[in-house]
Amino acid sequence: MMRPFALATLMISSSFSLGLAQNKADGVGLFQTFFEDAPIVSSPNVEGFFFYGDADNRSAINLTAQAAFPVAPKIQVGGALGFTSVSFNGGGDESGLTDLAVSGRLNVMPGPTAISVGSSITLPIGSEDIDEGHFNFSLFGSLRHNLPTGMALSGTVGLEFIEVGGARGTRSQRESGLLLAGGVIYPMPSGLSIVSELNIRTEGEFILLTGGLDYALKGPGRIRGGIGIGLDDGAPDFAIRFGYLMGF
C-alpha cells in the first residue's frame, strides 16, 4: 500500500511545481548519484548527512561526510566516508566504517545540455562486519539538460564492477552490472527545489525511487532531505535521508 501512495505523491508534487519553476537548477545536486551527475561544481562543497534504511532482514543507520572539489574548470573530484550501524532482524548488531569512495568526472560538453564522463572506486578500508572491505570500481557517462522553464532532466549510464562475498573468511568474487539512473529537478522561486530520482542497478537487484527537497539558505548552505521506496529486493523497503551541504 505504501509504494503506490508514494508514487502518487511524487507525481502530484512534480506536476504542481512545473508551473512554479523559474530558476536554474545548476546548484542543486542529486541524492543517489551525487558523484555521477554531469555538472562540475564551481567551488568546493562538503555535505554531512544522516541515512536510515529498513529492509526485510536488517535496518541500518549511516552517518556520512562527502565532498566535491573542482580541480579545473571541467574537472571535479570527490570522496565520501561514513560510519554505519546495522541491526539484523534475527538478532545482533554490527557497526563500523564504510569503504572510502573516491570519484572523478570530466565535463566534455557544457550546458544547457551538460555531458560528463567519469569513474569511481571504493578503497577497502571498511569493516567486514557490515559487509564492507571491498574494492569496487565503475565507469559512467551522464547528462543534465536545463529546460527553459528552469526544470532540469538528468540521466546516467554506468558499468559497475562489484566485489561480493569475502566476509568472515568466505571467498570473494567480482560481478559486473549496469547502473541506469534518471532524475528530475524542479526549482521554485523560494529557493526550494523538488528532486525526484529512479536508480536501477542490475547487480544486486537494486531499484530505488526517491523524492526529496533541496532548500538554499540565505547563507552559503543548503538543507537537503528526502525519502526512498525500494522497488526490488536489493534496495531498502523504506529509506530516509537528511543532511546539510556547505559551500566554500
NORRA-V51796 format. One record per helix or strand of 2 or more residues. SS is the DSSP state (~ for helix, > for strand). FROM is the first residue (numbers start at 1). TO is the last residue. If there is no record, write none. Layout:
# NORRA-V51796
SS:FROM:TO  SS:FROM:TO
This chain:
# NORRA-V51796
~:2:18  >:45:54  >:58:72  >:75:88  >:93:97  >:100:109  >:113:123  ~:128:130  >:136:146  >:152:164  ~:167:169  >:173:187  >:192:201  >:206:216  >:221:230  >:238:247
